[in-house]
Amino acid sequence: MSWNELIIISCEKGGNFVEEIEEKDKKTILVVDDEKSIMELLVFNLQKEGYNTLEAYDGVTAVEMAMNEKPDLILLDVMLPKLDGISVCKKIRYALNISNIPILMISAKDTESDKIVGLEMGADDYITKPFQIREVMARVKANLRKAELITESLDNISSQKNDEKKDIIKVGDLELDLKKVEARVKREVINLTKKEFDVLKYLASQPGQVVTREMLLREVWEYEEYVGAIRTIDVTMNRIRDKIEKDKANPKILITKRGVGYYVTDKS
């Protein structure tokens, strides 16, 4: 079935339209794809769900729009003209230091190594083509919901001016500044992606307690189904260890409980 046929079916079947939303309250999604049929499919369904959309057909434009428009989420194809999606993601995350915008990569490359590269460059999620449009919409909602909860949490914390300590989670040598969304180890700032920060925040809020991979997928990624997603946890943990541990082979902060899960140790 072609993408044009999928668009027609999607239009004919309709769907669950959201209630009327004030324009200023709508979330904005930047869609980056050089295939017009896929762009039309994604934009149609996103707008049907009540989102505003921005369109970029090449990597250079995508970076410019991410920097200037500050969308709430980015749907990013990997194979793009001018600048590929991996480079776009890396540039947004590290060169522009934009860590609070969820990035969902979309690619026909479905090998484990391809997914790992995408996640290592700062993507929050990875969707393979051909995709089910309902799955894409569900992941968009889940990532936006998580980002919104973090923003609300930080706003609530910053409003408590008389208790600034609530802005900080400190466990051993690890310190998380929730207001700045910044991690430090022995006072040295560590450059983490938003998802990596979310994982550490969840673990550090309950130091010494082992958290299973399934629990992390449910509470941090907000996945309801875990099939094929467990590997995502291990990839993310290895990436975090690369950044926060002096000796990755002998970790002192992020510990694995073999066969169970992970925890942040409360011992210095």
Contacts in CASP RR format, 6 or more apart in sequence:
PFRMAT RR
TARGET T0000
AUTHOR 0000-0000-0000
METHOD contacts of the structure
MODEL  1
MSWNELIIISCEKGGNFVEEIEEKDKKTILVVDDEKSIMELLVFNLQKEG
YNTLEAYDGVTAVEMAMNEKPDLILLDVMLPKLDGISVCKKIRYALNISN
IPILMISAKDTESDKIVGLEMGADDYITKPFQIREVMARVKANLRKAELI
TESLDNISSQKNDEKKDIIKVGDLELDLKKVEARVKREVINLTKKEFDVL
KYLASQPGQVVTREMLLREVWEYEEYVGAIRTIDVTMNRIRDKIEKDKAN
PKILITKRGVGYYVTDKS
2 37 0 8 1.000
3 35 0 8 1.000
3 37 0 8 1.000
3 38 0 8 1.000
3 41 0 8 1.000
4 37 0 8 1.000
6 41 0 8 1.000
6 133 0 8 1.000
7 37 0 8 1.000
7 40 0 8 1.000
7 41 0 8 1.000
7 44 0 8 1.000
10 41 0 8 1.000
10 44 0 8 1.000
10 45 0 8 1.000
10 133 0 8 1.000
11 44 0 8 1.000
14 48 0 8 1.000
15 48 0 8 1.000
16 49 0 8 1.000
17 48 0 8 1.000
17 49 0 8 1.000
17 50 0 8 1.000
18 49 0 8 1.000
18 50 0 8 1.000
21 50 0 8 1.000
23 52 0 8 1.000
26 50 0 8 1.000
26 51 0 8 1.000
26 52 0 8 1.000
27 51 0 8 1.000
27 52 0 8 1.000
27 72 0 8 1.000
27 73 0 8 1.000
27 144 0 8 1.000
28 51 0 8 1.000
28 52 0 8 1.000
28 53 0 8 1.000
28 54 0 8 1.000
28 69 0 8 1.000
28 71 0 8 1.000
28 72 0 8 1.000
29 46 0 8 1.000
29 51 0 8 1.000
29 52 0 8 1.000
29 53 0 8 1.000
29 54 0 8 1.000
29 71 0 8 1.000
29 72 0 8 1.000
29 73 0 8 1.000
29 74 0 8 1.000
29 75 0 8 1.000
29 140 0 8 1.000
30 53 0 8 1.000
30 54 0 8 1.000
30 55 0 8 1.000
30 56 0 8 1.000
30 62 0 8 1.000
30 65 0 8 1.000
30 66 0 8 1.000
30 69 0 8 1.000
30 71 0 8 1.000
30 73 0 8 1.000
30 74 0 8 1.000
30 75 0 8 1.000
31 39 0 8 1.000
31 42 0 8 1.000
31 43 0 8 1.000
31 46 0 8 1.000
31 53 0 8 1.000
31 54 0 8 1.000
31 55 0 8 1.000
31 56 0 8 1.000
31 75 0 8 1.000
32 56 0 8 1.000
32 57 0 8 1.000
32 59 0 8 1.000
32 62 0 8 1.000
32 74 0 8 1.000
32 75 0 8 1.000
32 76 0 8 1.000
32 77 0 8 1.000
32 80 0 8 1.000
32 85 0 8 1.000
32 88 0 8 1.000
33 39 0 8 1.000
33 42 0 8 1.000
33 57 0 8 1.000
33 75 0 8 1.000
33 77 0 8 1.000
33 80 0 8 1.000
33 106 0 8 1.000
34 57 0 8 1.000
34 58 0 8 1.000
34 77 0 8 1.000
34 79 0 8 1.000
34 80 0 8 1.000
34 81 0 8 1.000
35 77 0 8 1.000
38 77 0 8 1.000
38 129 0 8 1.000
39 55 0 8 1.000
39 57 0 8 1.000
41 133 0 8 1.000
42 75 0 8 1.000
42 133 0 8 1.000
42 136 0 8 1.000
43 53 0 8 1.000
43 55 0 8 1.000
45 133 0 8 1.000
45 136 0 8 1.000
45 137 0 8 1.000
46 53 0 8 1.000
46 137 0 8 1.000
46 140 0 8 1.000
47 53 0 8 1.000
49 137 0 8 1.000
49 140 0 8 1.000
49 141 0 8 1.000
51 140 0 8 1.000
54 65 0 8 1.000
54 69 0 8 1.000
54 71 0 8 1.000
56 62 0 8 1.000
56 65 0 8 1.000
57 81 0 8 1.000
58 80 0 8 1.000
58 81 0 8 1.000
58 82 0 8 1.000
58 83 0 8 1.000
59 80 0 8 1.000
59 81 0 8 1.000
59 82 0 8 1.000
59 83 0 8 1.000
59 84 0 8 1.000
59 85 0 8 1.000
59 87 0 8 1.000
59 88 0 8 1.000
60 82 0 8 1.000
60 83 0 8 1.000
61 82 0 8 1.000
62 74 0 8 1.000
62 76 0 8 1.000
62 80 0 8 1.000
62 83 0 8 1.000
62 85 0 8 1.000
62 88 0 8 1.000
63 83 0 8 1.000
63 88 0 8 1.000
63 91 0 8 1.000
63 92 0 8 1.000
63 96 0 8 1.000
65 71 0 8 1.000
66 74 0 8 1.000
66 92 0 8 1.000
66 96 0 8 1.000
66 98 0 8 1.000
66 101 0 8 1.000
67 92 0 8 1.000
67 96 0 8 1.000
67 98 0 8 1.000
70 101 0 8 1.000
71 101 0 8 1.000
72 101 0 8 1.000
72 102 0 8 1.000
72 144 0 8 1.000
72 147 0 8 1.000
73 101 0 8 1.000
73 102 0 8 1.000
73 103 0 8 1.000
73 104 0 8 1.000
73 140 0 8 1.000
73 143 0 8 1.000
73 144 0 8 1.000
73 147 0 8 1.000
74 92 0 8 1.000
74 101 0 8 1.000
74 102 0 8 1.000
74 103 0 8 1.000
74 104 0 8 1.000
75 104 0 8 1.000
75 106 0 8 1.000
75 136 0 8 1.000
75 140 0 8 1.000
76 85 0 8 1.000
76 88 0 8 1.000
76 89 0 8 1.000
76 103 0 8 1.000
76 104 0 8 1.000
76 105 0 8 1.000
76 106 0 8 1.000
76 123 0 8 1.000
77 85 0 8 1.000
77 105 0 8 1.000
77 106 0 8 1.000
77 107 0 8 1.000
78 84 0 8 1.000
78 85 0 8 1.000
78 86 0 8 1.000
78 105 0 8 1.000
78 106 0 8 1.000
78 107 0 8 1.000
78 108 0 8 1.000
78 109 0 8 1.000
78 114 0 8 1.000
78 118 0 8 1.000
79 85 0 8 1.000
79 107 0 8 1.000
79 108 0 8 1.000
80 88 0 8 1.000
83 91 0 8 1.000
85 105 0 8 1.000
86 117 0 8 1.000
86 118 0 8 1.000
86 121 0 8 1.000
89 103 0 8 1.000
89 105 0 8 1.000
89 118 0 8 1.000
89 121 0 8 1.000
89 122 0 8 1.000
89 123 0 8 1.000
90 121 0 8 1.000
90 122 0 8 1.000
92 98 0 8 1.000
92 101 0 8 1.000
92 103 0 8 1.000
93 99 0 8 1.000
93 103 0 8 1.000
93 121 0 8 1.000
93 122 0 8 1.000
93 193 0 8 1.000
94 191 0 8 1.000
99 181 0 8 1.000
99 192 0 8 1.000
99 193 0 8 1.000
99 194 0 8 1.000
99 197 0 8 1.000
100 147 0 8 1.000
100 150 0 8 1.000
100 151 0 8 1.000
100 181 0 8 1.000
100 194 0 8 1.000
101 147 0 8 1.000
101 194 0 8 1.000
102 124 0 8 1.000
102 125 0 8 1.000
102 143 0 8 1.000
102 144 0 8 1.000
102 146 0 8 1.000
102 147 0 8 1.000
102 194 0 8 1.000
103 122 0 8 1.000
103 123 0 8 1.000
103 124 0 8 1.000
103 125 0 8 1.000
104 123 0 8 1.000
104 124 0 8 1.000
104 125 0 8 1.000
104 126 0 8 1.000
104 127 0 8 1.000
104 136 0 8 1.000
104 139 0 8 1.000
104 140 0 8 1.000
104 143 0 8 1.000
105 118 0 8 1.000
105 123 0 8 1.000
105 125 0 8 1.000
105 126 0 8 1.000
105 127 0 8 1.000
106 127 0 8 1.000
106 128 0 8 1.000
106 129 0 8 1.000
106 131 0 8 1.000
106 136 0 8 1.000
107 114 0 8 1.000
107 126 0 8 1.000
107 127 0 8 1.000
107 128 0 8 1.000
107 129 0 8 1.000
108 128 0 8 1.000
108 129 0 8 1.000
109 128 0 8 1.000
110 128 0 8 1.000
112 231 0 8 1.000
115 126 0 8 1.000
115 231 0 8 1.000
115 232 0 8 1.000
115 235 0 8 1.000
116 235 0 8 1.000
118 126 0 8 1.000
119 126 0 8 1.000
119 232 0 8 1.000
119 235 0 8 1.000
119 236 0 8 1.000
119 239 0 8 1.000
120 235 0 8 1.000
120 239 0 8 1.000
122 193 0 8 1.000
122 195 0 8 1.000
124 143 0 8 1.000
124 193 0 8 1.000
124 194 0 8 1.000
124 195 0 8 1.000
125 139 0 8 1.000
125 143 0 8 1.000
125 221 0 8 1.000
127 135 0 8 1.000
127 136 0 8 1.000
127 139 0 8 1.000
142 221 0 8 1.000
142 222 0 8 1.000
142 223 0 8 1.000
143 222 0 8 1.000
145 222 0 8 1.000
146 198 0 8 1.000
146 220 0 8 1.000
146 221 0 8 1.000
146 222 0 8 1.000
147 194 0 8 1.000
150 181 0 8 1.000
150 194 0 8 1.000
150 198 0 8 1.000
153 178 0 8 1.000
154 178 0 8 1.000
154 179 0 8 1.000
154 181 0 8 1.000
157 166 0 8 1.000
157 167 0 8 1.000
157 178 0 8 1.000
157 179 0 8 1.000
158 167 0 8 1.000
158 179 0 8 1.000
160 166 0 8 1.000
166 178 0 8 1.000
167 177 0 8 1.000
167 178 0 8 1.000
167 179 0 8 1.000
168 175 0 8 1.000
168 176 0 8 1.000
168 177 0 8 1.000
168 178 0 8 1.000
169 175 0 8 1.000
169 176 0 8 1.000
169 178 0 8 1.000
169 201 0 8 1.000
169 204 0 8 1.000
169 205 0 8 1.000
170 176 0 8 1.000
171 204 0 8 1.000
171 207 0 8 1.000
171 253 0 8 1.000
171 264 0 8 1.000
171 265 0 8 1.000
171 266 0 8 1.000
172 253 0 8 1.000
172 265 0 8 1.000
172 266 0 8 1.000
172 267 0 8 1.000
172 268 0 8 1.000
173 185 0 8 1.000
173 186 0 8 1.000
173 252 0 8 1.000
173 253 0 8 1.000
173 268 0 8 1.000
174 183 0 8 1.000
174 184 0 8 1.000
174 185 0 8 1.000
174 200 0 8 1.000
174 204 0 8 1.000
174 244 0 8 1.000
174 253 0 8 1.000
174 264 0 8 1.000
175 183 0 8 1.000
175 184 0 8 1.000
175 185 0 8 1.000
175 187 0 8 1.000
176 182 0 8 1.000
176 183 0 8 1.000
176 184 0 8 1.000
176 197 0 8 1.000
176 200 0 8 1.000
176 201 0 8 1.000
176 204 0 8 1.000
177 183 0 8 1.000
177 184 0 8 1.000
178 201 0 8 1.000
181 194 0 8 1.000
181 197 0 8 1.000
182 189 0 8 1.000
183 189 0 8 1.000
183 190 0 8 1.000
183 192 0 8 1.000
183 197 0 8 1.000
183 200 0 8 1.000
183 244 0 8 1.000
184 190 0 8 1.000
185 244 0 8 1.000
185 253 0 8 1.000
190 243 0 8 1.000
190 244 0 8 1.000
191 243 0 8 1.000
192 200 0 8 1.000
192 240 0 8 1.000
192 243 0 8 1.000
195 220 0 8 1.000
195 236 0 8 1.000
196 236 0 8 1.000
196 239 0 8 1.000
196 240 0 8 1.000
196 243 0 8 1.000
198 220 0 8 1.000
199 216 0 8 1.000
199 220 0 8 1.000
199 236 0 8 1.000
199 237 0 8 1.000
199 240 0 8 1.000
200 240 0 8 1.000
200 244 0 8 1.000
200 254 0 8 1.000
200 264 0 8 1.000
202 211 0 8 1.000
202 216 0 8 1.000
202 219 0 8 1.000
202 220 0 8 1.000
203 211 0 8 1.000
203 254 0 8 1.000
203 262 0 8 1.000
203 263 0 8 1.000
203 264 0 8 1.000
204 264 0 8 1.000
206 263 0 8 1.000
207 263 0 8 1.000
207 264 0 8 1.000
207 265 0 8 1.000
207 266 0 8 1.000
208 263 0 8 1.000
208 264 0 8 1.000
208 265 0 8 1.000
208 266 0 8 1.000
209 263 0 8 1.000
210 257 0 8 1.000
210 260 0 8 1.000
210 261 0 8 1.000
210 262 0 8 1.000
210 263 0 8 1.000
211 261 0 8 1.000
211 262 0 8 1.000
211 263 0 8 1.000
212 260 0 8 1.000
212 261 0 8 1.000
213 226 0 8 1.000
213 230 0 8 1.000
213 233 0 8 1.000
213 234 0 8 1.000
213 261 0 8 1.000
213 262 0 8 1.000
214 226 0 8 1.000
214 230 0 8 1.000
216 233 0 8 1.000
216 262 0 8 1.000
217 223 0 8 1.000
217 226 0 8 1.000
217 229 0 8 1.000
217 230 0 8 1.000
217 232 0 8 1.000
217 233 0 8 1.000
218 224 0 8 1.000
221 229 0 8 1.000
221 232 0 8 1.000
223 229 0 8 1.000
233 262 0 8 1.000
237 254 0 8 1.000
237 256 0 8 1.000
237 262 0 8 1.000
238 248 0 8 1.000
240 254 0 8 1.000
241 248 0 8 1.000
241 251 0 8 1.000
241 254 0 8 1.000
242 248 0 8 1.000
244 253 0 8 1.000
244 254 0 8 1.000
245 251 0 8 1.000
245 252 0 8 1.000
245 253 0 8 1.000
245 254 0 8 1.000
246 252 0 8 1.000
252 265 0 8 1.000
253 264 0 8 1.000
253 265 0 8 1.000
254 262 0 8 1.000
254 263 0 8 1.000
254 264 0 8 1.000
254 265 0 8 1.000
255 262 0 8 1.000
255 263 0 8 1.000
255 264 0 8 1.000
255 265 0 8 1.000
256 262 0 8 1.000
257 263 0 8 1.000
END
